[in-house]
Amino acid sequence: MSNYVYPRFPYACSAEQRSGTTRRHPVVVIGAGPIGLTAALDLAARGQPVVVLDDNDTVSIGSRAVCYAKRPLEIWDRLGCAAAMVEKGVSWNIGKVFFRDQLSYQFDLLPEPGHRWPAMINLQQYHLEEILVGACTKSPLVDLRWKHRLVSLKQFDDHADLAVETPDGIFTMEAQWVIACDGANSDTRRMVGAEFKGQFFQDRFLIADVRMKADFPTERWFWFDPPFHAGRSALLHRQPDDVWRIDLQLTPDCDPQVEKKPENVRPRIARMLGHDEFEFEWISIYKFQCRRMQRFIHSSVIFAGDSAHQVSPFGARGANSGLEDAENLSWKLDRVLRGTSPSQLLETYHIERSAAADENIRESTRATDFMAPVSAQEARLRKAVLSLAKETEFGKRMVNGGRLSVPSVYETPLSTADAEEWQGGPCPGTSMLDAPLKTTDGRHLHLTDAFNVLGRRFTLLAFANGGDVDAPDEVGVVRIGGDDGFADAEGFAGKRYDAKPGTAYLLRPDGYVAARFRHPTRAAIAAAVARASGMN
């Protein structure tokens, strides 16, 4: 059905398989999806060699995940991929929620200007993976191996043995660390004896990607009880190449094999669009699942993305959360491999990202309960909320058609608590905020651009107070203000960081705030770095 031509990546027998010698690798990633490829690129950017194993020889079939948030775009920008993704993708900030055929309310995900990247892009997963594969192919530190299937795994004190099947047979390789990114049906998870725990929802949803010419605006449109799909919900999203994503809620007792037949899907889509001038790209049916592993780390095997946790697709929290997993893990694993942090630092990956998974599961479950009420009382409550949303702000806040992905907030032992008074700005455990800057020679850039130059290590964001900040040697410094600092071009940086002369923020290598100071001293900065490095 699809016009997309799937690339075929060549299989190659590795030197270690040809020679019959077992080689130990620092990191082996299982799965060449968005999460695995991003983890490999991030580790390679930090100087770590990575082997990626995938049992296929192409990108994901079907568009699958399509919505990617500003935070992952900032991650991919550091890896040199974001510009190509935004160029190919469809950028959007506005969402609208309808009750029947009336607009209940609309929202803007990025109401303020002065950001390098849009709030969201829509991009089919096969396009996104092709960009990431291209970046991995160019990296001398990423060894991407197609048609390599992990068939068994055995763990020891300081490594794991991997039995890998290829077209040339089975061979063994060793890894100090294994990152399992092999999806919701992870074989790696089964191999370590771990399980998912959580909730299945009975309602089924139909996904149809259709190719058509349409003049709908580039916005997210979500309907409750629309005339074309009475009593259920619907979603419409634009993708590149004149492809549109349509989600339709079905009844719990429907027959999925019958419902996904094109001849049965077509009249549903035609009722929604008012015409049948479209072609199918992809059709699928799914149930909501909100589940996660109890622990994300099993000795030398670390789980990320859907292999570690699952949520419903409404809100785009699945892939976006997995990409935050990859970034959170990469800088910590890099420090452990280099010996600059103890292995206990990796425990904070589980602490931070399992809490993020719990938050995403809560939001996903609330959205499902609102979209698919199971009792007459819940249905009446939803109807009342949707009516109130037309007139009141509190009513709008209660509507839940999938709260969209936002950067995680960490309550973490790596953060240093505030010792001074703040009226605003990102607190420890939150992601850095972007802002427009200007160089001393008049060039325009953004704060995320300046961070990217130094972002392989801890970075101090320092607002000038007439003198140099005394930072430890291992800490990079981005200066705003003063004769040799970046100019706060439009005043956004100072406002967003609640900055006064002398204010400084210590950023972790993933761009999260580790500590902030009104009057930083070298000793205070060093103590915060030690804490955020897992040394305390």
N, C-alpha and C positions, 0 to 999 in steps of 0.2 A: 504493500500500500504506500509506503514512504518513497519520496523522491530522493531522500538522502542516500548517497552511495557510501556504504560502510567500508572503511579501509581495512585491509588485511595486513597485519604486522608479521614480519617473518620470524619463524622459529629458528633458533640457533643452538646447537649443542655447545654447552659451556666447556671451557678448558678443563675444569675440575672433573666433569663427567667423562670427557674423552680420556683423561689420564688415569681415572680411577682413584685419584687422591682426594681425601676429605679436607676441605678448607674451612677455616673458621672465619666468619664475617662479623663485623661489629653489629650490624643491623640488617635483618631481613624483614621486608614488608610483605604480607600476604594479601593480595588483592590490588588490582590496578584500576580501582574506581576513583572518584574525586578525592576521597579521604586518603587512601593509600598513596596516590600520586602526589598529593599536597604534602603529606608527611615526608616522603622521599625528597622532594624538592627543598623543603625547609631544612632538613638535616644536611643535605648536600650544600646548601647555601651557607651553612655553618661549618663546612669543611669535613663532614662525615661521609664516608662511602656507604652506599646503600644498595642492596639487591632487592628488586621487586619481582615477586612471582605471581603470575596470573595464569589460570587454566584455560583462558580463551586466547584469541588472537585478533580481537577487534574491540571497539568501544561498546558501551551498553546499548542494547537493542531497545528502541523506543525512547521517547523523550524523557520519561521518568521524572526525576527532580527538575524543576524549571526555574524556581525563584531563589535568587541568591542575594543576600543582604549586604549592606555597606561594610560591615565588619569583615566578612570573608574577602570582599574586594580589596580592603586594605592589606589583608594577609597576602593575597595574590599579587598585589602591587609590589610588595617587598621581594616577591619571587619572579617578577618580570612578566606576569601573565595578565594582569587586570586590564590593561589597555586593549588588548585583543578581544577579551571577553566583552567589554563594554561596547567596543566597536561593532561586534557581531550581534550582541544582545539588544534587548528592548528595555530602555530605562524607564522607571516609573516611580512616582511618589504618592499618587492619589488613589484612594480606595473609596468605593461607594457601596452602601448596604441598602437593599430594597426590601420592603415588606409588601408582598403581592406585587402590584405594579407601581407602587409609590416609593419615592426616595425617602428613607428614614433619616439617614445622615451620611456625611462623607468625612474622610480624614486625610491629613497630609502627614506622611511619615518623616518628612524633612522640611519643616516650615521655615527654617532659617537658612539664608544663603551662607556661602563661605565654606563649603565642603568640597574636597577633591573628587569624591565619588557620589553617585546617586544613592538614594535610599535602597533601591532594589533594581536588579536587572532580571529579566526573564530570558533564559537561554536553555535550549534543549541540552540534556546531559551528554548526548553524543558529541555535540559541538564543543562543550566544555572539556570533556575528556580528551578530545583530539588536540586541543590547545595545550593541555597539561602533558600529554604524551610527547608533543613536539618539544616542550621545554625540557622534559626528562631526557629525551634523545640527545639534546644539545649539551647536557651536563656531563662532564667526564666522571663525575662521582656517582651517577645513577646507572646501575646495571639492570635494565628492564628486560625480563625474560618471559616471553610468551610461550604458551602451551607447556607450562610448568605447574603441575598440580601437587599440592601437599597431600600426601597420603597417610603419613603418621608423624607423630612428634613425641619425643622423649626428653624430659628435662633432667638436668644435673645441677650441681651446686653453682657452676659458673657459666653454663651455656645450655643450649638445647640442640639435640640432634633432629634434623629434619629429613625424612625420606620423601623424595620428590620424584614424581613420574613425568616423563617426557616421551615424545615419539621414539626416542632412542633407548627407552627403558627406565629403570629406577636407579637413582643414585642418592648418596647421603651427603648432606652439607651441615655445617654447624653454625650457630649464631649466638653471639653474646646476648642479644636481645631480639625478640620477635614482636613485630607490631601487626596484630590481626585486624585487617580491614576488609574481611571477606563477607560482609553483609549480614542481613538478618538471619539467613540460614547458614551461618558460619560453621564450617567443618572444624575450624580451629577451636571454637568454643566447645564443641563436642569432644574433641581430643583431650582437652584439659579437664573434662568432667564437670563443666559449669552449665548452668541453666539460666533461662530467662524467668523472671517472676513479674507478674503484673496482671493486666486486665485485657480481655478480648471484648469488643463491642459487636453486637449482632447485626446492626445496620450495614448494608453493603452500599458501595459507591461505584458508579460507573465513570471511568475516565475515557474521554475521547479527544484525541488530537485531530483536528480537521484542517484541511487546507482550503482557503477561500479568500476572496477579495471582500473586504468589509471596511466601513468607515467608522467603526466604533473607536472611541478615544483610547489612548494607551493608559488604561486604568484597571484596577481590580474591581470587578463587579460581582457582588454576592447577593443572592435572593433567598428570602424565606417565603415559602408558600407562594411561588409565582404562578400566574395564570396558566403558563405553559407546562407546569410540573406541580400540580396542586398538592398541597400537604407536605411537600418535601423541600429540600434546598437545592440550589444550583450555583455554579461559579463559572465565570468567563474571564479568560486571560489571553492577552496577545503574546505571541512568540515570534521570533524571526521567521523570515521566508514565507510570510502569509499563512502561518500556522497558528491556530487558536486552541487553547486548552479549555475543555468543557468538563466540569464535574457535575454529575447528577446523583442525588441520593435515591437509592432504591429501597424496596421493602425488605425486611429481614428474611422473609420466607421465599424470596425470589430464587429462581434457578440461574446461577451465574453463567452456566454454559449456554443457556437459551438467551439470556439478556445481552451477552456480548456479541451475538451474531450480528454482522453488519446490517442485515435486512431488518433486524429489530431495533438497532440503535438509530438508524437513519430517521424514522418518523419522530423519535423523541427530539433529536437535534433540529429537525425541520420545524417542529412546533415552537422551539425556542427561538430560532432565527427568523422564522417566517418565510423560509424558502429552503430548497434542497439542492442548491448549487454549491456543493462542497464535496471534497474527497477525503476519505479517511487516511490518516497517517498511522494511527495506533489506537487500539482499543484494549482496555483492561478493566477488571473489576477487583475491588479489594475490600477488606474489612479493616476497621480501626484496631490497632494493637498499641497499647501503652505499657511497655515492659522494659526491664533492664536487668543486667547481671548484678548479683549482689556485690561482687568485687570486680574492678576493671583490670586488676593486676594479678596474675597467677605466676609467681616466681619470675621467670625471664620472659613470659608472654604477656603482652600488654594489649588490651582491646580498645578500639576506637570506632566511632561511627555506629552504624546499624548493627555491627557485631556486638556492641556493648549495650545499646539501648534502642528502642523503637518508640515512635510517637505517630500520631495521625498526621497526614500531610497538610491539613489545613493550618495555616500559620507559618509554613515553610521552616519548621523547627528541626526537621530531621537532618538534612544535608548541612544546613548552616551550623547546627550544633556539632556535627561530626567534624566540620572544618575547624571549629574552635578546639575540639579535642586534639587534632593534629598539631596545631600551633602550640597549645599548652604543653603537650608532651615533648615536642621537638627540642625546645630550648633547654628543658630539664635533662633530657637524655643526652644532649650534647655535652652539658656540663659534667654529667656523671662519667661519660666516656673519656672526657679530658682529665678527669680527676680533680676538677676545681670545685666539685660539690660531692657530698657523700651520696650513696645510692638511696638513702632515706628521702632525698628530695623527690624521688619518683612517687613516693606515697602521697605527696600533695597533688599529683595528677589525679589520683583516685579521689581524694578529698574534694578537690575543686570541681572536677568534671562529673562525678556521681551526683553531687548536689545540683549541678546545672541540669543533669538528666532528670532529677526529681522535679525541678521547677518546670521543665518542659513537659513532663508527664502530667503534672497538675494542670497546667494551662491547656494541654491537649484534651484531658479528660473533661474539664469544664466546658470547652468548646463543643465536644461531642454531646455532652448532656444537654446543652442549649440547642444544638442543631437537631438532635434526635430525642425529644422528650419521650419518656416511657410511660407517663401517666397523664390523665386528663388535667390534673392540677398543674403539672409541669408545662403542659401545652398552653393552659390559660395564663400562666405566669409569663411565658415567652411572648404571647400575644400582647399582654399588657405592657411589657418592657419595650417591644417594638413600636407600640403606639406612643409611649412616653418619649421615645428617642427622637420623634419628630419635633418635640417642643422643649425638651429639657436636656441639660448637659449630663445630669446623673443618669438619665435614661440611656443616653448614648454610651456611657461607660459600662452599662450592664449588658449591652448587646455583645454577643460573642459568636462571630462567624469564623473564628480562628485568629487569636491574637498573634500578630506577626512577630517574627524572630527579632530579638534585640540582643545586644551583647550581654553575656552572663555577668553576674555580680558575685564575687567570691567572699565568703567569710572564711579566711584562710590563715593558718599560722605563719605564712610568709609576709603578711602585712604588718607594718608598724602603725600602731594606733596614733591618731592625732593628739598632739600635746598642746596645740594652740587653737584659737577660735577661728572658724571659717563660716562665711555666709553663703558659700556656694562652691562650685568647682567639683571635679571628680574626686571622690574620697578613695582611700586605700581599698583595693579589691575591685575597682571598676576600671573600665577601658579608657584610654586616653581619648580626648576630644580633638577633632580637627579644627583648623582655623587658617585663614589666608595670611601669608607673610610676604615680606619683600626683602631681597638681599641688599647689601650696601651699594651694589652697582645698579639697583633698580629692577632686577628680575623678580617676577612674581612666582611664588611657589606656595605650598601648603605645609603645615606643621608635620603632617605624616611624611611628606617628602624629606624634610630635614631629619626626622627620626630614622627613616630608612637608611640614611647614610651611616648611622651609628648603631642601628638596631640589632646588631648581632651580640650586643652586650648591654649592661645596665647604662641608662642614659639619664642625665639630669637636665630637666627643663628649667632654666634659670631666668627669672625676670630681673633685669639690671637694677642695681641700686648704687651705681657709681663706682663699683670695684669688682674685681674678679672673685668668683666663687671658688672656694678652696675644696675641690672635689678630689677624692682618691684617684690614683692613676688609672685604675681599671674602669673608671666611669667616664663615659663620653658626656660632653656638655653641649646642649643647644641653648644659645643665649638669645633672649628677646629683649631688645632695647639696648641703649648704650651705643658707643661709637662703632664697635665691631660686631654688634649683634644683629639679628634679623629685626626688621621693623614690623610692628604689629599693624599691618597695612590698613585694616579697617576697624581695629579695636576689638575684634572678636576674641582674640587669644586672651587678652587681659580680662574680658568679661566672662568668658567661659571657664577660666581657671581662677576666678576670684583673686586676681593677682594684685599685689602691692609691691613697691620696690623691695627686692630681696626675696620675694616668694620663689620657692623651688619645689619641683615635683620630681621624685625619683621613679623612673619608669623601668619595669622589668623588660627583658628581651622580647616579650610578647606584647609590649605596649600597655600593659596593665600598671596601674599606680601601686607602687610598693610602699611609698611614704610621701609625705609632703611637709614642708617647713615654711615658716614665716621668716626665720633667721637661721639658715642652715650653717652647721659647723662641719668640719671635716670628720670629726669623731661621730657626730650624729648620722652623717651620710654613710660612713663606713659600717656603723652598727646596723643600719637599715639594709645595706647590701648583704651583710653577713646573714641577717635574718631571712631575707628573700632568697638567698642562695642555699638555705637549708643547713647553715652552719651553726645555728643556735638550737 
